[in-house]
């Protein structure tokens, strides 16, 4: 299951932020998963998830966000890639 969010879109969404060398796709995957389980994320990541259509104004995961999280889950199941280094 592939997401329809490209690496270019992710790079543009994170432009001007300071997440160090973090894998931005991985941060989004974890952020959506946190929202799905009732946890909160930092303000910047929350705004990026909203801008990309992964969450709503009320911080609920959208259908797109749920598909994005499921894609990450299936990637992990297929490859055993826990830390995102194999992407």
C-alpha positions in Angstrom: 0.0 0.0 0.0 1.7 3.2 -1.2 0.9 6.7 0.0 0.2 9.4 -2.4 2.5 11.8 -0.6 5.7 12.2 -2.5 9.1 12.8 -1.0 9.1 16.2 -2.7 5.9 17.2 -1.0 7.3 16.0 2.4 10.5 18.0 1.8 8.6 21.1 1.0 6.3 20.7 4.0 9.4 20.5 6.3 11.3 23.3 4.6 12.4 25.8 7.2 11.9 23.5 10.2 14.7 22.1 12.4 14.2 18.4 12.9 17.9 17.8 12.5 18.7 14.7 10.4 15.4 13.0 11.2 13.6 11.0 8.5 10.7 13.3 7.8 8.5 10.6 6.4 9.1 8.5 9.6 8.2 11.5 11.7 4.9 11.9 9.8 4.2 8.1 10.2 4.8 8.3 13.9 2.8 11.5 14.3 -0.3 10.1 12.6 0.0 6.9 14.6 0.1 9.1 17.8 -3.0 10.9 16.7 -4.8 7.6 16.0 -4.0 6.4 19.5 -4.9 9.6 21.3 -1.5 11.1 21.9 -0.3 14.6 21.0 2.5 15.8 18.8 4.5 19.0 18.8 3.0 22.1 17.2 5.2 22.1 14.1 4.6 18.5 13.3 0.8 18.9 14.0 0.7 21.8 11.5 2.6 19.9 8.9 0.2 16.9 9.2 -2.7 19.3 8.8 -1.2 21.0 5.8 -0.6 17.6 4.1 -4.2 16.5 4.8 -3.2 13.7 7.2 -5.1 15.2 10.2 -8.1 17.5 10.6 -8.4 20.8 12.4 -9.5 18.8 15.5 -6.4 16.6 15.2 -8.2 13.5 14.1 -6.6 11.4 11.4 -8.2 11.7 8.0 -8.8 8.8 5.6 -5.6 9.9 3.9 -3.8 9.9 7.3 -5.1 6.4 8.1 -3.9 5.1 4.7 -0.5 6.7 5.3 -0.2 5.0 8.6 -1.3 1.6 7.2 1.2 2.0 4.4 4.0 2.4 7.0 2.7 -0.7 8.9 2.7 -2.8 5.7 6.2 -1.5 4.8 7.4 -2.7 8.2 5.7 -6.1 7.8 7.2 -6.6 4.3 10.8 -5.4 5.1 11.3 -5.5 8.8 12.3 -1.9 8.6 11.8 -0.6 12.1 13.8 2.6 12.0 13.2 3.8 8.4 16.8 3.3 7.3 15.9 1.0 4.5 13.9 3.6 2.7 
